[in-house]
Amino acid sequence: MAAARTPWWAYTWPLLAWAVLLMTPFVKGGLIDAVAGVALVTTVFAAVYHAEVVALRTGEPFGTLVLAVAVTTIEVALIVSIMIGAPAEKAGLARDTVFAAVMIVCNGIVGLCLLWGGARHHEQGFQVHGASAALAVLAALTVLTLVLPNVTTSTPGPSLAKSQLIFEGIVSLVLYASFVFVQTVRHRDYFLPVGSAGEEAHAPPPSNTTAVVSAGLLLTALVAVVGLAKSLTPTLEMGVARVDVPKAVVGIVIAGLVLLPEGLAAVRAARSNRLQTSLNLALGSALASIGLTIPAVAIVSIALQQPLELGLGAKDQLLLALTLLVGVITLGTGRTTVLQGVVHLVIFAVFLFFAVVP
């Protein structure tokens, strides 16, 4: 990637997205929704470009961490704003969105990266220690936040008592903060690319000025993406109701839209034989999604006394267990081929199908 000059579309599309976003409160109808959808998709490509510039300047694993945390922080803001708007109807939105993010990342994005990278490079390598560390934290986070609420007895149903919710929020933050410390300080080498693999390994890093400008444009693009996603949410909910599919599909679409920048960046990295970067992006975003979202929605639920449901249903618990099991097997050898990619994509297809046809 040439870092000397920023292409015109990398800053034009986010600005146009903001123009559309500012128009949406005053202009209603199918036309503005269509324009907003186009602006959202094009801005995602701009966000991916700027994320890669920042990553090239900061190096691994800091570059991927920047994108994961930025996207998840804005995802949290989107979920919280929708929850506040309709608390009774959105009690399960955080759960649906977080679970969808885990399934999209661990099966959709990882599967596509392994399939595309394996098809082009036959076999790809990565750091087993880093992947194992991420999977261990992911397993603990998902089970403690999305499964445990179903078996507690202080409150009925898939919810938690106030003290339990506070404890869950603290545990989530501790686990995620510990992972970030290990990833960036104590065992940073676990998350660095194997050798000098990658077609872009010798690309010259951009200047500090270019990196700072790209960081600002990245944040601008991400905020625009989430703002447009929120403006399209009512239309999405109407469409979901019209085709008579479960409300959980709304959470899947929201998670998919928010994860688009990370997904595209991860797939491009795998295509360039940088699978370690792909896994850093994918697993890091899944961990950030849970580790930052659960404490945030817990605070909102307690402060505003809003209902919050976290426990998954039996079907989703089974799919989560299968995802974690296959993930451990797939990432336990340090080498992957197209077969692992196909397996993860099949699980992702099952998740999508049974979400629409439960």
C-alpha positions as a Python dict, from the first residue, in 0.01 Angstrom:
ca = {
    (1, 'M'): (0, 0, 0),
    (2, 'A'): (145, 333, -99),
    (3, 'A'): (141, 566, 197),
    (4, 'A'): (283, 875, 27),
    (5, 'R'): (-48, 1015, -93),
    (6, 'T'): (-399, 957, 36),
    (7, 'P'): (-638, 869, -250),
    (8, 'W'): (-924, 1114, -302),
    (9, 'W'): (-1198, 865, -212),
    (10, 'A'): (-1042, 790, 128),
    (11, 'Y'): (-1144, 1132, 259),
    (12, 'T'): (-1427, 1219, 17),
    (13, 'W'): (-1649, 921, 104),
    (14, 'P'): (-1648, 984, 483),
    (15, 'L'): (-1732, 1350, 421),
    (16, 'L'): (-2017, 1255, 188),
    (17, 'A'): (-2137, 1003, 446),
    (18, 'W'): (-2152, 1278, 706),
    (19, 'A'): (-2347, 1498, 463),
    (20, 'V'): (-2601, 1218, 413),
    (21, 'L'): (-2612, 1153, 788),
    (22, 'L'): (-2692, 1517, 859),
    (23, 'M'): (-2972, 1507, 601),
    (24, 'T'): (-3147, 1196, 737),
    (25, 'P'): (-3337, 1372, 1021),
    (26, 'F'): (-3495, 1610, 773),
    (27, 'V'): (-3545, 1392, 465),
    (28, 'K'): (-3746, 1072, 488),
    (29, 'G'): (-3826, 802, 238),
    (30, 'G'): (-3682, 515, 43),
    (31, 'L'): (-3449, 732, -165),
    (32, 'I'): (-3256, 872, 131),
    (33, 'D'): (-3236, 522, 281),
    (34, 'A'): (-3087, 390, -42),
    (35, 'V'): (-2835, 677, -53),
    (36, 'A'): (-2749, 615, 311),
    (37, 'G'): (-2689, 246, 237),
    (38, 'V'): (-2452, 329, -49),
    (39, 'A'): (-2272, 589, 162),
    (40, 'L'): (-2233, 336, 444),
    (41, 'V'): (-2071, 74, 222),
    (42, 'T'): (-1833, 316, 49),
    (43, 'T'): (-1729, 468, 384),
    (44, 'V'): (-1645, 120, 511),
    (45, 'F'): (-1384, 89, 235),
    (46, 'A'): (-1240, 426, 336),
    (47, 'A'): (-1225, 312, 701),
    (48, 'V'): (-1037, -3, 599),
    (49, 'Y'): (-782, 203, 406),
    (50, 'H'): (-714, 436, 699),
    (51, 'A'): (-698, 143, 942),
    (52, 'E'): (-428, -16, 729),
    (53, 'V'): (-230, 311, 722),
    (54, 'V'): (-245, 334, 1102),
    (55, 'A'): (-154, -35, 1136),
    (56, 'L'): (143, 8, 903),
    (57, 'R'): (269, 301, 1112),
    (58, 'T'): (218, 146, 1458),
    (59, 'G'): (301, -214, 1368),
    (60, 'E'): (151, -532, 1505),
    (61, 'P'): (-39, -587, 1724),
    (62, 'F'): (-112, -220, 1799),
    (63, 'G'): (-259, -146, 1456),
    (64, 'T'): (-520, -419, 1477),
    (65, 'L'): (-598, -326, 1837),
    (66, 'V'): (-669, 34, 1733),
    (67, 'L'): (-931, -77, 1481),
    (68, 'A'): (-1088, -337, 1712),
    (69, 'V'): (-1128, -98, 2003),
    (70, 'A'): (-1245, 193, 1786),
    (71, 'V'): (-1511, -13, 1610),
    (72, 'T'): (-1631, -178, 1932),
    (73, 'T'): (-1652, 151, 2120),
    (74, 'I'): (-1878, 294, 1853),
    (75, 'E'): (-2075, -33, 1841),
    (76, 'V'): (-2140, 6, 2214),
    (77, 'A'): (-2262, 361, 2160),
    (78, 'L'): (-2501, 236, 1890),
    (79, 'I'): (-2642, -43, 2110),
    (80, 'V'): (-2683, 185, 2411),
    (81, 'S'): (-2857, 457, 2208),
    (82, 'I'): (-3105, 205, 2064),
    (83, 'M'): (-3163, 52, 2410),
    (84, 'I'): (-3242, 391, 2562),
    (85, 'G'): (-3487, 466, 2280),
    (86, 'A'): (-3700, 155, 2341),
    (87, 'P'): (-3590, -21, 2663),
    (88, 'A'): (-3867, -279, 2693),
    (89, 'E'): (-3845, -393, 2331),
    (90, 'K'): (-3464, -395, 2324),
    (91, 'A'): (-3391, -592, 2643),
    (92, 'G'): (-3215, -863, 2439),
    (93, 'L'): (-3050, -640, 2178),
    (94, 'A'): (-2708, -635, 2347),
    (95, 'R'): (-2711, -1015, 2382),
    (96, 'D'): (-2822, -1068, 2022),
    (97, 'T'): (-2565, -823, 1886),
    (98, 'V'): (-2274, -955, 2095),
    (99, 'F'): (-2355, -1318, 2010),
    (100, 'A'): (-2392, -1227, 1643),
    (101, 'A'): (-2055, -1048, 1655),
    (102, 'V'): (-1890, -1360, 1799),
    (103, 'M'): (-2043, -1585, 1534),
    (104, 'I'): (-1966, -1342, 1249),
    (105, 'V'): (-1605, -1304, 1363),
    (106, 'C'): (-1521, -1660, 1469),
    (107, 'N'): (-1699, -1833, 1181),
    (108, 'G'): (-1773, -1581, 906),
    (109, 'I'): (-1460, -1365, 905),
    (110, 'V'): (-1217, -1634, 1023),
    (111, 'G'): (-1369, -1887, 782),
    (112, 'L'): (-1345, -1651, 486),
    (113, 'C'): (-985, -1559, 576),
    (114, 'L'): (-881, -1925, 600),
    (115, 'L'): (-1061, -2017, 279),
    (116, 'W'): (-933, -1725, 72),
    (117, 'G'): (-583, -1740, 215),
    (118, 'G'): (-565, -2117, 179),
    (119, 'A'): (-694, -2109, -178),
    (120, 'R'): (-425, -1861, -276),
    (121, 'H'): (-132, -1975, -62),
    (122, 'H'): (-225, -2343, 1),
    (123, 'E'): (-117, -2332, 366),
    (124, 'Q'): (-67, -2043, 607),
    (125, 'G'): (102, -2014, 945),
    (126, 'F'): (39, -1814, 1260),
    (127, 'Q'): (146, -1797, 1626),
    (128, 'V'): (-24, -2076, 1824),
    (129, 'H'): (45, -1908, 2161),
    (130, 'G'): (-138, -1592, 2061),
    (131, 'A'): (-438, -1772, 1915),
    (132, 'S'): (-463, -2000, 2220),
    (133, 'A'): (-453, -1704, 2457),
    (134, 'A'): (-729, -1527, 2264),
    (135, 'L'): (-947, -1839, 2251),
    (136, 'A'): (-907, -1901, 2625),
    (137, 'V'): (-1026, -1549, 2708),
    (138, 'L'): (-1303, -1570, 2447),
    (139, 'A'): (-1434, -1898, 2592),
    (140, 'A'): (-1439, -1754, 2944),
    (141, 'L'): (-1607, -1430, 2835),
    (142, 'T'): (-1878, -1592, 2624),
    (143, 'V'): (-1974, -1860, 2878),
    (144, 'L'): (-1971, -1625, 3178),
    (145, 'T'): (-2174, -1351, 3008),
    (146, 'L'): (-2402, -1537, 2765),
    (147, 'V'): (-2457, -1878, 2927),
    (148, 'L'): (-2422, -1833, 3303),
    (149, 'P'): (-2727, -1598, 3332),
    (150, 'N'): (-2949, -1891, 3230),
    (151, 'V'): (-2858, -2098, 3536),
    (152, 'T'): (-2854, -1834, 3811),
    (153, 'T'): (-3149, -1840, 4052),
    (154, 'S'): (-3160, -1486, 4192),
    (155, 'T'): (-3378, -1368, 3903),
    (156, 'P'): (-3606, -1558, 3664),
    (157, 'G'): (-3519, -1607, 3300),
    (158, 'P'): (-3198, -1509, 3118),
    (159, 'S'): (-3130, -1202, 3332),
    (160, 'L'): (-2909, -1117, 3629),
    (161, 'A'): (-2962, -946, 3962),
    (162, 'K'): (-2804, -603, 4013),
    (163, 'S'): (-2507, -737, 4213),
    (164, 'Q'): (-2452, -1015, 3959),
    (165, 'L'): (-2463, -766, 3672),
    (166, 'I'): (-2203, -547, 3842),
    (167, 'F'): (-1981, -850, 3900),
    (168, 'E'): (-2019, -964, 3536),
    (169, 'G'): (-1919, -619, 3414),
    (170, 'I'): (-1607, -616, 3633),
    (171, 'V'): (-1510, -968, 3527),
    (172, 'S'): (-1548, -878, 3159),
    (173, 'L'): (-1326, -572, 3195),
    (174, 'V'): (-1063, -764, 3391),
    (175, 'L'): (-1044, -1041, 3131),
    (176, 'Y'): (-1025, -801, 2837),
    (177, 'A'): (-772, -571, 3004),
    (178, 'S'): (-556, -872, 3090),
    (179, 'F'): (-564, -988, 2729),
    (180, 'V'): (-467, -642, 2599),
    (181, 'F'): (-178, -627, 2849),
    (182, 'V'): (-49, -965, 2733),
    (183, 'Q'): (-99, -875, 2366),
    (184, 'T'): (76, -539, 2377),
    (185, 'V'): (327, -563, 2664),
    (186, 'R'): (409, -891, 2836),
    (187, 'H'): (393, -1134, 2541),
    (188, 'R'): (370, -911, 2237),
    (189, 'D'): (579, -1158, 2037),
    (190, 'Y'): (291, -1409, 2055),
    (191, 'F'): (91, -1183, 1821),
    (192, 'L'): (360, -1088, 1570),
    (193, 'P'): (366, -1238, 1219),
    (194, 'V'): (564, -1558, 1173),
    (195, 'G'): (900, -1461, 1022),
    (196, 'S'): (858, -1198, 752),
    (197, 'A'): (558, -1363, 587),
    (198, 'G'): (334, -1142, 383),
    (199, 'E'): (337, -964, 54),
    (200, 'E'): (337, -628, 232),
    (201, 'A'): (605, -712, 487),
    (202, 'H'): (851, -470, 330),
    (203, 'A'): (609, -186, 258),
    (204, 'P'): (754, 144, 381),
    (205, 'P'): (570, 285, 685),
    (206, 'P'): (382, 612, 634),
    (207, 'S'): (499, 933, 796),
    (208, 'N'): (371, 1041, 1138),
    (209, 'T'): (164, 1316, 977),
    (210, 'T'): (0, 1073, 736),
    (211, 'A'): (-73, 830, 1019),
    (212, 'V'): (-228, 1102, 1238),
    (213, 'V'): (-447, 1224, 950),
    (214, 'S'): (-555, 868, 876),
    (215, 'A'): (-634, 808, 1245),
    (216, 'G'): (-862, 1112, 1244),
    (217, 'L'): (-1029, 1010, 919),
    (218, 'L'): (-1067, 654, 1053),
    (219, 'L'): (-1259, 780, 1354),
    (220, 'T'): (-1464, 1010, 1131),
    (221, 'A'): (-1549, 722, 898),
    (222, 'L'): (-1640, 483, 1181),
    (223, 'V'): (-1871, 733, 1350),
    (224, 'A'): (-2038, 796, 1013),
    (225, 'V'): (-2081, 422, 955),
    (226, 'V'): (-2249, 369, 1290),
    (227, 'G'): (-2458, 684, 1254),
    (228, 'L'): (-2586, 567, 917),
    (229, 'A'): (-2646, 220, 1058),
    (230, 'K'): (-2858, 370, 1336),
    (231, 'S'): (-3054, 583, 1090),
    (232, 'L'): (-3128, 270, 887),
    (233, 'T'): (-3230, 64, 1193),
    (234, 'P'): (-3604, 163, 1184),
    (235, 'T'): (-3621, 65, 816),
    (236, 'L'): (-3443, -258, 901),
    (237, 'E'): (-3686, -336, 1183),
    (238, 'M'): (-3983, -269, 957),
    (239, 'G'): (-3837, -503, 697),
    (240, 'V'): (-3776, -774, 957),
    (241, 'A'): (-4133, -743, 1083),
    (242, 'R'): (-4271, -751, 729),
    (243, 'V'): (-4098, -1075, 634),
    (244, 'D'): (-4190, -1222, 976),
    (245, 'V'): (-3846, -1335, 1097),
    (246, 'P'): (-3721, -1329, 1459),
    (247, 'K'): (-3612, -997, 1610),
    (248, 'A'): (-3266, -1143, 1673),
    (249, 'V'): (-3199, -1087, 1302),
    (250, 'V'): (-3180, -712, 1379),
    (251, 'G'): (-2883, -779, 1608),
    (252, 'I'): (-2715, -984, 1336),
    (253, 'V'): (-2750, -706, 1080),
    (254, 'I'): (-2625, -440, 1324),
    (255, 'A'): (-2322, -651, 1414),
    (256, 'G'): (-2255, -724, 1047),
    (257, 'L'): (-2264, -356, 951),
    (258, 'V'): (-2038, -251, 1236),
    (259, 'L'): (-1790, -533, 1170),
    (260, 'L'): (-1761, -460, 797),
    (261, 'P'): (-1440, -254, 828),
    (262, 'E'): (-1266, -519, 1039),
    (263, 'G'): (-1393, -800, 819),
    (264, 'L'): (-1265, -645, 499),
    (265, 'A'): (-930, -558, 656),
    (266, 'A'): (-892, -915, 787),
    (267, 'V'): (-975, -1074, 450),
    (268, 'R'): (-733, -845, 267),
    (269, 'A'): (-460, -938, 514),
    (270, 'A'): (-523, -1311, 461),
    (271, 'R'): (-514, -1259, 85),
    (272, 'S'): (-171, -1096, 127),
    (273, 'N'): (-51, -1399, 329),
    (274, 'R'): (-68, -1211, 660),
    (275, 'L'): (-289, -1456, 848),
    (276, 'Q'): (-153, -1346, 1187),
    (277, 'T'): (-287, -997, 1121),
    (278, 'S'): (-623, -1146, 1018),
    (279, 'L'): (-648, -1344, 1341),
    (280, 'N'): (-540, -1046, 1550),
    (281, 'L'): (-820, -843, 1393),
    (282, 'A'): (-1084, -1114, 1412),
    (283, 'L'): (-1026, -1255, 1760),
    (284, 'G'): (-939, -912, 1898),
    (285, 'S'): (-1268, -767, 1776),
    (286, 'A'): (-1468, -1058, 1923),
    (287, 'L'): (-1299, -1006, 2260),
    (288, 'A'): (-1350, -630, 2249),
    (289, 'S'): (-1714, -676, 2153),
    (290, 'I'): (-1787, -870, 2471),
    (291, 'G'): (-1531, -715, 2704),
    (292, 'L'): (-1647, -357, 2635),
    (293, 'T'): (-2015, -405, 2551),
    (294, 'I'): (-2122, -603, 2858),
    (295, 'P'): (-1987, -349, 3114),
    (296, 'A'): (-2140, -60, 2916),
    (297, 'V'): (-2489, -209, 2888),
    (298, 'A'): (-2469, -321, 3252),
    (299, 'I'): (-2406, 39, 3359),
    (300, 'V'): (-2695, 165, 3143),
    (301, 'S'): (-2929, -106, 3272),
    (302, 'I'): (-2850, -31, 3637),
    (303, 'A'): (-2840, 349, 3607),
    (304, 'L'): (-3166, 377, 3410),
    (305, 'Q'): (-3331, 68, 3562),
    (306, 'Q'): (-3386, -84, 3220),
    (307, 'P'): (-3444, -455, 3156),
    (308, 'L'): (-3147, -650, 3023),
    (309, 'E'): (-3146, -1011, 2904),
    (310, 'L'): (-2809, -1177, 2851),
    (311, 'G'): (-2868, -1553, 2851),
    (312, 'L'): (-2874, -1734, 2516),
    (313, 'G'): (-3136, -1988, 2413),
    (314, 'A'): (-3056, -2360, 2387),
    (315, 'K'): (-2997, -2344, 2010),
    (316, 'D'): (-2753, -2055, 2035),
    (317, 'Q'): (-2569, -2215, 2327),
    (318, 'L'): (-2514, -2526, 2115),
    (319, 'L'): (-2380, -2320, 1824),
    (320, 'L'): (-2153, -2127, 2060),
    (321, 'A'): (-2013, -2451, 2206),
    (322, 'L'): (-1952, -2589, 1855),
    (323, 'T'): (-1780, -2265, 1750),
    (324, 'L'): (-1545, -2271, 2048),
    (325, 'L'): (-1467, -2641, 2001),
    (326, 'V'): (-1391, -2607, 1630),
    (327, 'G'): (-1194, -2289, 1696),
    (328, 'V'): (-966, -2469, 1940),
    (329, 'I'): (-908, -2749, 1688),
    (330, 'T'): (-857, -2514, 1394),
    (331, 'L'): (-613, -2280, 1567),
    (332, 'G'): (-431, -2546, 1767),
    (333, 'T'): (-168, -2643, 1511),
    (334, 'G'): (-29, -2316, 1380),
    (335, 'R'): (-111, -2409, 1019),
    (336, 'T'): (-440, -2380, 829),
    (337, 'T'): (-578, -2484, 490),
    (338, 'V'): (-899, -2431, 297),
    (339, 'L'): (-1066, -2718, 486),
    (340, 'Q'): (-1076, -2527, 814),
    (341, 'G'): (-1218, -2229, 629),
    (342, 'V'): (-1499, -2438, 481),
    (343, 'V'): (-1587, -2583, 823),
    (344, 'H'): (-1616, -2240, 984),
    (345, 'L'): (-1820, -2100, 694),
    (346, 'V'): (-2061, -2396, 714),
    (347, 'I'): (-2116, -2328, 1085),
    (348, 'F'): (-2174, -1962, 1001),
    (349, 'A'): (-2429, -2058, 734),
    (350, 'V'): (-2608, -2279, 988),
    (351, 'F'): (-2614, -1988, 1234),
    (352, 'L'): (-2769, -1755, 975),
    (353, 'F'): (-3023, -2010, 852),
    (354, 'F'): (-3150, -2107, 1195),
    (355, 'A'): (-3160, -1744, 1303),
    (356, 'V'): (-3412, -1680, 1025),
    (357, 'V'): (-3583, -2021, 1052),
    (358, 'P'): (-3557, -2111, 1423),
}
